[in-house]
Amino acid sequence: MKKKKFILWLLIGVPVVCTTLFLAFMGYCFTQPEFYTQVGQQLRNEREAPKNDKWALWFYRKGANMGDAAAQYALATFYYYGRGVKKDYETALFWYQKAAEQGRVDAQYGVGWMFENGCGCSPDDSKAFQWYKKAAEQGHINAQIEVGYSYSSGSGVEKNPTNAVIWYHKAAEQNSAEAQGRLGHRYYLGEGVPQDYTEAAKWFEKSAKQGKVKAQNWMGHLFYFGEGVQQNYTNAFLWYSKAAEQNDSAAQYNLGELYRTGLGTPQSQTNAIFWYQRAADQGHESASLFLARCYGKGRGVPQDSDKALALCLPFAKKGNAEGQYLVGLSYMYGRGVEQSFSEAIRWFERSLEQQYDQTYQFYAWLLATCENGQYRDGEKAVRLAKKAMALFPNDWTTTAILAAAYAENGQFDLAIETQKKAVELTDEADQETALKQLQSYENHQPWRESYE
């Protein structure tokens, strides 16, 4: 009899007890917000997570409504990215704030980012700073960087370079490559700290070794100029190369310069042009203008006036003085564009507003020697040529320009005296032209050119 009761208990009693305990346990779980969060996380991590997004969203919403900060943060990310639900920045911000108010650090950073960028709200740098600061005080690296930037730029808080350095230091000490690079820059410029190239080099190197491209370019700069480290062109070449391979346009230009000059690496016009072109393709100003000169003269590349003009014109329009000078030359000589002395003068005048050195030379040459008399102005040519002489003393071309200006202004004695100096300065290739110009002035005839 006892044996039958025991078997009956096993068949009926145990399942009932287990079921009761299971239901009690599940009932307890359903009252715990963490349960919903964990289920949502599990669904999110499954291989077919996109198919589970709506279920994960349901569990996260339950946990969020019960006050679980992790669920609130997860729900915010779903609305931010549009996972399982229509993208909604306002709702994302609502839930980020709910989690942030409970002290969740990544949510605090998220709220700061939303306010800074105006996602789900109007941009508010002051509120962004307040939330970044809360996250930063809990050790959030990116928030510390943002607080440093806010103090550096005065965005959302009164500008304070010293405080900027303090917060960059905190993030840098947590091995943030970005913060290390910014800290190096502060030491290099002496902003918020006394200027210290050695300390700058220390932090730039830490950042560069983690692959931060801007820091690698800065290390190249420091080794090139011997600032904070012993000057070493080979090391400069190595660091510029690392940054250039990561497609940094400034480093690509600098690497081109080293190949052109043969510093730190064997001289190579081909490699120089290659890296200048890589930089120019990204819109690097100096690289583009250097290439414009190369194409204009056929130096290292086939001569191509159209390409030369295309490279310099965009920067001329943006106000670059060298670009304006090069465009002026294109119009003066009719290279890549129909010859127009009036357009040449217009671009030269714009370049002169910024006192670009070579403009004094060729503008004076145009005013002194143009075959079309309506564009000649001897008096102005003399003024410009004298300024050019102050910039380029003992240069035969500039000396000859001044002589031509004197001749156009009717000052032939000065023209002859100046041209004789030019003849002395010329090399053999230009000797014949220089002597012809001298003979013209001795005959009291100004020099004329068509610039074709």
Residue pairs with C-beta under 8 A, 6 or more apart in sequence:
29 35
33 62
33 63
33 64
33 66
33 67
33 68
33 71
34 63
34 68
34 70
35 63
36 59
36 60
36 62
36 63
36 66
36 68
36 71
37 59
37 60
37 63
37 68
37 70
37 71
37 74
39 56
39 59
40 55
40 56
40 57
40 58
40 59
40 60
40 63
40 71
40 74
41 56
41 74
43 49
43 52
43 53
43 55
43 56
43 59
44 52
44 53
44 56
44 74
46 52
49 56
50 83
53 78
53 83
53 84
53 85
54 84
54 85
56 78
56 84
57 75
57 78
57 83
57 84
57 85
59 71
60 71
60 74
60 75
60 78
61 71
61 75
62 71
63 70
63 71
63 72
64 71
64 72
64 74
64 75
64 95
64 98
67 102
69 98
69 99
69 102
69 103
69 104
69 107
70 99
70 104
72 95
72 96
72 98
72 99
72 102
72 104
72 107
73 95
73 96
73 99
73 104
73 106
73 107
73 110
75 95
76 91
76 92
76 93
76 94
76 95
76 96
76 98
76 99
76 107
76 110
77 83
77 92
78 84
78 85
79 85
79 87
79 88
79 89
79 91
79 92
79 95
80 87
80 89
80 92
80 96
80 110
80 119
81 87
82 88
88 120
89 114
89 119
89 120
89 121
90 120
90 121
91 120
92 114
92 119
92 120
93 111
93 114
93 119
93 120
93 121
94 120
96 107
96 110
96 111
96 114
97 107
97 111
98 107
99 107
100 107
100 108
100 110
100 111
100 131
100 134
103 138
105 135
105 138
105 139
105 140
105 143
106 135
106 140
108 131
108 132
108 134
108 135
108 138
108 140
108 143
109 131
109 132
109 135
109 140
109 142
109 143
109 146
111 131
112 127
112 128
112 129
112 130
112 131
112 132
112 135
112 143
112 146
113 119
113 128
114 120
114 121
115 121
115 123
115 124
115 125
115 127
115 128
115 131
116 123
116 125
116 128
116 132
116 146
116 156
117 123
124 156
125 150
125 155
125 156
126 156
126 157
127 156
128 146
128 150
128 155
128 156
129 147
129 150
129 155
129 156
129 157
130 156
132 143
132 146
132 147
132 150
133 143
133 147
134 143
135 143
136 143
136 144
136 146
136 147
136 167
136 170
139 170
139 174
141 171
141 174
141 176
141 179
142 171
142 176
144 167
144 168
144 170
144 171
144 174
144 176
144 179
145 167
145 168
145 171
145 176
145 178
145 179
145 182
147 167
148 163
148 164
148 165
148 166
148 167
148 168
148 171
148 179
148 182
149 155
149 164
149 182
150 156
150 157
150 164
151 157
151 159
151 160
151 161
151 163
151 164
151 167
152 159
152 161
152 164
152 186
152 191
152 192
153 159
160 192
161 186
161 191
161 192
162 192
162 193
163 192
164 186
164 191
164 192
165 183
165 186
165 191
165 192
165 193
168 179
168 182
168 183
168 186
169 179
169 183
170 179
171 178
171 179
172 179
172 180
172 182
172 183
172 203
172 206
175 206
175 210
177 206
177 207
177 210
177 211
177 212
177 215
178 207
178 212
180 203
180 204
180 206
180 207
180 210
180 212
180 215
181 203
181 204
181 207
181 208
181 212
181 214
181 215
181 218
183 203
184 199
184 200
184 201
184 202
184 203
184 204
184 207
184 215
184 218
185 191
185 200
185 218
186 192
186 193
187 193
187 195
187 196
187 197
187 199
187 200
187 203
188 195
188 197
188 200
188 204
188 218
188 227
188 228
189 195
190 196
193 199
196 228
197 222
197 227
197 228
198 228
198 229
199 228
200 218
200 222
200 227
200 228
201 219
201 222
201 227
201 228
201 229
202 228
204 215
204 218
204 219
204 222
205 215
205 219
207 214
207 215
208 215
208 216
208 218
208 219
208 239
208 242
211 246
213 242
213 243
213 246
213 247
213 248
213 251
214 243
214 248
216 239
216 240
216 242
216 243
216 246
216 248
216 251
217 239
217 240
217 243
217 248
217 250
217 251
217 254
219 235
219 239
220 235
220 236
220 237
220 238
220 239
220 240
220 243
220 251
220 254
221 227
221 236
221 254
222 228
222 229
223 229
223 231
223 232
223 233
223 235
223 236
223 239
224 231
224 233
224 236
224 254
224 263
225 231
226 232
229 235
232 264
233 258
233 263
233 264
234 264
234 265
235 264
236 258
236 263
236 264
237 255
237 258
237 263
237 264
237 265
238 264
240 251
240 254
240 255
240 258
241 251
241 255
242 251
243 250
243 251
244 251
244 252
244 254
244 255
244 275
244 278
247 278
247 282
249 278
249 279
249 282
249 283
249 284
249 287
250 279
250 284
252 275
252 276
252 278
252 279
252 282
252 284
252 287
253 275
253 276
253 279
253 284
253 286
253 287
255 275
256 271
256 272
256 273
256 274
256 275
256 276
256 279
256 287
256 290
257 272
258 264
258 265
259 265
259 267
259 268
259 269
259 271
259 272
259 275
260 267
260 269
260 272
261 267
262 268
269 300
270 300
272 300
273 291
273 294
273 300
273 301
276 287
276 290
276 291
276 294
277 287
277 291
279 286
279 287
279 288
280 287
280 288
280 291
280 311
285 315
285 320
285 323
288 311
288 312
288 314
288 315
289 311
289 312
289 315
289 320
289 322
289 323
289 326
291 301
291 308
291 311
292 308
292 309
292 311
292 312
292 323
292 326
293 299
293 308
293 326
294 300
294 301
294 308
295 301
295 302
295 303
295 304
295 305
295 307
295 308
295 311
296 303
296 305
296 308
296 326
296 329
296 330
296 335
297 303
298 304
305 330
305 335
305 336
306 336
307 336
308 326
308 330
308 335
308 336
309 327
309 330
309 335
309 336
309 337
310 336
312 322
312 323
312 326
312 327
312 330
313 323
313 327
314 323
315 322
315 323
316 323
316 324
316 326
316 327
316 347
316 350
317 323
319 350
319 354
321 350
321 351
321 353
321 354
321 355
321 356
321 359
322 351
322 356
322 358
324 347
324 348
324 350
324 351
324 354
324 356
324 359
325 347
325 348
325 351
325 356
325 358
325 359
325 362
327 347
328 343
328 344
328 345
328 346
328 347
328 348
328 351
328 359
328 362
328 363
329 335
329 344
329 362
330 336
330 337
331 337
331 339
331 340
331 341
331 343
331 344
331 347
332 339
332 341
332 344
332 362
332 366
332 451
333 339
333 451
333 452
334 340
334 451
334 452
337 343
339 451
339 452
341 366
341 370
341 372
341 375
342 375
344 366
345 363
345 366
345 375
348 359
348 362
348 363
348 366
351 359
352 359
352 360
352 363
357 388
357 391
357 392
360 384
360 385
360 387
360 388
360 391
361 385
361 388
361 392
361 397
361 398
361 401
363 384
364 380
364 381
364 382
364 384
364 385
364 388
364 401
364 402
364 404
364 405
365 381
365 401
365 404
365 449
366 375
366 451
367 375
367 376
367 377
367 378
367 380
367 381
367 384
367 405
367 408
368 376
368 378
368 381
368 385
368 401
368 404
368 405
368 407
368 408
368 446
368 447
369 376
369 404
369 408
369 446
369 447
369 448
369 449
370 376
370 448
370 449
370 451
371 448
371 449
371 450
376 408
378 405
378 408
378 409
378 410
378 446
379 409
381 404
381 405
381 408
381 409
382 402
382 405
382 406
382 409
382 411
384 405
385 398
385 401
385 402
385 404
385 405
386 402
388 398
388 401
388 402
389 398
389 399
389 402
391 398
392 398
394 425
395 425
396 422
396 425
396 426
396 427
396 430
396 434
399 418
399 419
399 421
399 422
399 425
400 418
400 419
400 422
400 434
400 437
402 418
403 414
403 415
403 416
403 418
403 419
403 422
403 437
403 441
404 415
404 437
404 446
404 447
406 412
406 414
406 415
406 418
406 441
407 415
407 440
407 441
407 445
407 446
407 447
408 446
412 441
412 442
412 444
415 441
416 438
416 441
416 442
419 434
419 437
419 438
419 441
420 438
422 434
422 437
422 438
423 431
423 434
423 435
423 438
426 434
437 447
440 446
440 447
441 447
